């Protein structure tokens, strides 16, 4: 790889990390930031803080990237496991690039289902929480649930898309780069 191509790819990776960091600061609408801050302080030193570390602080800010990239990783592992039992997936693996494209589509579709489930669970949980007499969501109506679930789902699917672009045009695995960026 020549130097110019390397620096172009490195620049793409840095821009991807920059976009990820910006996204981790975009909050889900209708969340009271003061109440959320007070609520999250209760969990210092717990498993929630570790999850927050892997998401680049998105959980603490309840940003659109709060679900993170983990649904994609879970879907990928599940599809790999299904490959041991499913003759269809075994056959797709043997088809080369065309089969891999279908398998990747299965992974993305399963990731979307997992994401919607997790977004719904998180939204339901957050809508019920309060701290110091303040609710985290002042008006948890149906529109809040729709907007929150769509925002969280979009955030995760965007991370998957970004990770795939970083893999195609960057240096190494884009999904690993996003995980790394979340941790640092």
C-alpha positions as a Markdown table, in Angstrom:
| # | Residue | x | y | z |
|---|---|---|---|---|
| 1 | Unk | 0.0 | 0.0 | 0.0 |
| 2 | Unk | 1.5 | 3.3 | -1.0 |
| 3 | Unk | 1.8 | 6.2 | 1.5 |
| 4 | Unk | -1.0 | 8.3 | -0.1 |
| 5 | Unk | -3.5 | 5.5 | -0.1 |
| 6 | Unk | -2.6 | 4.7 | 3.6 |
| 7 | Unk | -3.1 | 8.4 | 4.6 |
| 8 | Unk | -6.4 | 8.6 | 2.8 |
| 9 | Unk | -7.6 | 5.4 | 4.5 |
| 10 | Unk | -6.4 | 6.7 | 7.9 |
| 11 | Unk | -8.2 | 10.0 | 7.3 |
| 12 | Unk | -11.4 | 8.0 | 6.6 |
| 13 | Unk | -11.0 | 6.1 | 9.8 |
| 14 | Unk | -10.5 | 9.3 | 11.8 |
| 15 | Unk | -13.5 | 10.9 | 10.2 |
| 16 | Unk | -15.6 | 7.8 | 11.1 |
| 17 | Unk | -14.4 | 8.0 | 14.7 |
| 18 | Unk | -15.3 | 11.7 | 14.7 |
| 19 | Unk | -18.8 | 11.0 | 13.4 |
| 20 | Unk | -19.2 | 8.3 | 16.0 |
| 21 | Unk | -18.2 | 10.7 | 18.8 |
| 22 | Unk | -20.6 | 13.4 | 17.5 |
| 23 | Unk | -23.4 | 10.8 | 17.4 |
| 24 | Unk | -22.8 | 9.8 | 21.0 |
| 25 | Unk | -23.7 | 13.3 | 22.0 |
| 26 | Unk | -27.1 | 13.6 | 20.2 |
| 27 | Unk | -29.7 | 12.8 | 22.8 |
| 28 | Unk | -33.0 | 11.0 | 22.3 |
| 29 | Unk | -35.7 | 13.7 | 22.3 |
| 30 | Unk | -37.9 | 14.4 | 25.3 |
| 31 | Unk | -35.4 | 13.2 | 27.9 |
| 32 | Unk | -34.8 | 15.6 | 30.8 |
| 33 | Unk | -31.0 | 16.0 | 30.8 |
| 34 | Unk | -30.8 | 17.2 | 34.4 |
| 35 | Unk | -32.9 | 14.3 | 35.7 |
| 36 | Unk | -31.0 | 11.9 | 33.6 |
| 37 | Unk | -27.7 | 13.2 | 34.9 |
| 38 | Unk | -28.9 | 12.8 | 38.5 |
| 39 | Unk | -30.3 | 9.3 | 37.7 |
| 40 | Unk | -27.1 | 8.0 | 36.1 |
| 41 | Unk | -24.9 | 9.2 | 39.1 |
| 42 | Unk | -26.7 | 6.5 | 41.2 |
| 43 | Unk | -25.0 | 3.9 | 39.1 |
| 44 | Unk | -21.3 | 5.0 | 39.4 |
| 45 | Unk | -19.1 | 1.9 | 39.8 |
| 46 | Unk | -21.7 | -0.6 | 38.6 |
| 47 | Unk | -22.2 | -2.7 | 35.5 |
| 48 | Unk | -24.1 | 0.2 | 33.9 |
| 49 | Unk | -20.9 | 2.3 | 34.0 |
| 50 | Unk | -19.0 | -0.5 | 32.2 |
| 51 | Unk | -21.7 | -0.6 | 29.5 |
| 52 | Unk | -21.4 | 3.1 | 29.2 |
| 53 | Unk | -17.7 | 2.8 | 28.7 |
| 54 | Unk | -18.2 | 0.5 | 25.7 |
| 55 | Unk | -20.7 | 2.8 | 24.2 |
| 56 | Unk | -18.5 | 5.8 | 24.3 |
| 57 | Unk | -20.6 | 7.5 | 27.0 |
| 58 | Unk | -23.8 | 7.1 | 25.0 |
| 59 | Unk | -25.7 | 5.3 | 27.7 |
| 60 | Unk | -25.0 | 8.1 | 30.3 |
| 61 | Unk | -26.3 | 10.7 | 27.9 |
| 62 | Unk | -29.1 | 8.4 | 26.5 |
| 63 | Unk | -28.0 | 9.4 | 23.0 |
| 64 | Unk | -29.3 | 7.9 | 19.8 |
| 65 | Unk | -26.2 | 5.5 | 19.9 |
| 66 | Unk | -27.1 | 4.2 | 23.4 |
| 67 | Unk | -27.9 | 0.7 | 22.1 |
| 68 | Unk | -24.5 | 0.6 | 20.4 |
| 69 | Unk | -23.1 | -1.9 | 18.0 |
| 70 | Unk | -23.7 | -5.0 | 20.2 |
| 71 | Unk | -26.9 | -6.1 | 18.4 |
| 72 | Unk | -24.8 | -6.5 | 15.3 |
| 73 | Unk | -22.2 | -8.5 | 17.1 |
| 74 | Unk | -24.9 | -10.7 | 18.7 |
| 75 | Unk | -26.6 | -11.3 | 15.3 |
| 76 | Unk | -23.3 | -12.1 | 13.7 |
| 77 | Unk | -22.5 | -14.7 | 16.5 |
| 78 | Unk | -26.0 | -16.2 | 16.2 |
| 79 | Unk | -25.8 | -16.5 | 12.4 |
| 80 | Unk | -22.4 | -18.2 | 12.8 |
| 81 | Unk | -23.9 | -20.6 | 15.3 |
| 82 | Unk | -26.9 | -21.3 | 13.0 |
| 83 | Unk | -24.3 | -22.2 | 10.4 |
| 84 | Unk | -23.5 | -25.4 | 12.3 |
| 85 | Unk | -27.1 | -26.6 | 12.2 |
| 86 | Unk | -28.5 | -25.0 | 9.0 |
| 87 | Unk | -27.7 | -26.6 | 5.7 |
| 88 | Unk | -28.9 | -23.4 | 4.0 |
| 89 | Unk | -26.2 | -21.3 | 5.7 |
| 90 | Unk | -23.6 | -24.0 | 5.0 |
| 91 | Unk | -24.5 | -23.9 | 1.4 |
| 92 | Unk | -24.3 | -20.1 | 1.3 |
| 93 | Unk | -20.8 | -20.2 | 2.7 |
| 94 | Unk | -19.7 | -22.4 | -0.1 |
| 95 | Unk | -21.1 | -20.1 | -2.7 |
| 96 | Unk | -18.3 | -17.6 | -2.1 |
| 97 | Unk | -18.9 | -13.8 | -2.4 |
| 98 | Unk | -22.6 | -14.2 | -3.5 |
| 99 | Unk | -23.3 | -16.4 | -0.4 |
| 100 | Unk | -21.4 | -14.1 | 1.9 |
| 101 | Unk | -23.6 | -11.1 | 0.7 |
| 102 | Unk | -26.7 | -13.1 | 1.6 |
| 103 | Unk | -25.3 | -14.1 | 5.0 |
| 104 | Unk | -24.4 | -10.4 | 5.7 |
| 105 | Unk | -28.0 | -9.4 | 4.8 |
| 106 | Unk | -29.3 | -12.1 | 7.3 |
| 107 | Unk | -26.9 | -10.7 | 9.9 |
| 108 | Unk | -28.2 | -7.1 | 9.3 |
| 109 | Unk | -31.8 | -8.1 | 9.4 |
| 110 | Unk | -31.4 | -10.1 | 12.6 |
| 111 | Unk | -29.4 | -7.1 | 14.1 |
| 112 | Unk | -32.4 | -4.9 | 13.3 |
| 113 | Unk | -34.8 | -7.2 | 15.1 |
| 114 | Unk | -32.5 | -7.4 | 18.1 |
| 115 | Unk | -32.0 | -3.6 | 18.0 |
| 116 | Unk | -35.8 | -2.9 | 18.0 |
| 117 | Unk | -36.3 | -5.3 | 20.9 |
| 118 | Unk | -33.5 | -3.6 | 22.9 |
| 119 | Unk | -34.6 | -0.1 | 22.0 |
| 120 | Unk | -38.2 | -1.0 | 23.1 |
| 121 | Unk | -36.9 | -2.4 | 26.4 |
| 122 | Unk | -34.7 | 0.6 | 27.1 |
| 123 | Unk | -37.4 | 3.1 | 26.2 |
| 124 | Unk | -39.9 | 1.3 | 28.4 |
| 125 | Unk | -37.5 | 1.3 | 31.3 |
| 126 | Unk | -36.5 | 4.9 | 30.9 |
| 127 | Unk | -40.1 | 6.1 | 30.7 |
| 128 | Unk | -40.8 | 4.6 | 34.1 |
| 129 | Unk | -37.8 | 6.1 | 35.9 |
| 130 | Unk | -37.7 | 9.2 | 38.1 |
| 131 | Unk | -35.2 | 10.7 | 40.5 |
| 132 | Unk | -35.7 | 13.3 | 43.2 |
| 133 | Unk | -39.3 | 13.7 | 42.2 |
| 134 | Unk | -38.4 | 14.4 | 38.6 |
| 135 | Unk | -39.3 | 12.0 | 35.8 |
| 136 | Unk | -36.7 | 11.3 | 33.2 |
| 137 | Unk | -39.4 | 11.6 | 30.6 |
| 138 | Unk | -41.9 | 14.4 | 31.4 |
| 139 | Unk | -44.6 | 13.0 | 29.1 |
| 140 | Unk | -44.1 | 9.3 | 28.2 |
| 141 | Unk | -46.8 | 9.2 | 25.6 |
| 142 | Unk | -47.0 | 7.0 | 22.4 |
| 143 | Unk | -45.1 | 9.6 | 20.4 |
| 144 | Unk | -42.2 | 9.4 | 22.9 |
| 145 | Unk | -42.1 | 5.7 | 22.5 |
| 146 | Unk | -42.2 | 5.9 | 18.7 |
| 147 | Unk | -39.5 | 8.6 | 18.5 |
| 148 | Unk | -37.3 | 7.0 | 21.0 |
| 149 | Unk | -37.4 | 3.5 | 19.5 |
| 150 | Unk | -36.9 | 4.9 | 16.0 |
| 151 | Unk | -34.0 | 7.1 | 17.2 |
| 152 | Unk | -32.2 | 4.3 | 19.0 |
| 153 | Unk | -32.8 | 1.8 | 16.1 |
| 154 | Unk | -31.6 | 4.3 | 13.6 |
| 155 | Unk | -28.5 | 5.0 | 15.7 |
| 156 | Unk | -27.5 | 1.3 | 15.8 |
| 157 | Unk | -28.2 | 0.7 | 12.1 |
| 158 | Unk | -26.2 | 3.8 | 11.3 |
| 159 | Unk | -23.3 | 2.4 | 13.3 |
| 160 | Unk | -23.5 | -0.8 | 11.4 |
| 161 | Unk | -23.5 | 1.1 | 8.1 |
| 162 | Unk | -20.6 | 3.2 | 9.3 |
| 163 | Unk | -18.7 | 0.2 | 10.4 |
| 164 | Unk | -19.2 | -1.5 | 7.0 |
| 165 | Unk | -18.0 | 1.7 | 5.2 |
| 166 | Unk | -14.9 | 1.9 | 7.5 |
| 167 | Unk | -14.2 | -1.8 | 6.6 |
| 168 | Unk | -14.5 | -1.0 | 2.9 |
| 169 | Unk | -12.6 | 2.2 | 2.7 |
| 170 | Unk | -10.6 | 2.4 | 5.9 |
| 171 | Unk | -7.9 | 0.3 | 7.6 |
| 172 | Unk | -9.0 | -3.0 | 9.1 |
| 173 | Unk | -12.4 | -3.9 | 10.6 |
| 174 | Unk | -14.8 | -1.0 | 10.9 |
| 175 | Unk | -16.9 | -2.6 | 13.6 |
| 176 | Unk | -13.7 | -3.2 | 15.7 |
| 177 | Unk | -12.8 | 0.5 | 15.1 |
| 178 | Unk | -16.2 | 1.6 | 16.4 |
| 179 | Unk | -15.8 | -0.6 | 19.5 |
| 180 | Unk | -12.3 | 0.8 | 20.0 |
| 181 | Unk | -13.5 | 4.4 | 19.6 |
| 182 | Unk | -16.2 | 3.8 | 22.2 |
| 183 | Unk | -13.7 | 2.4 | 24.7 |
| 184 | Unk | -11.1 | 5.2 | 24.3 |
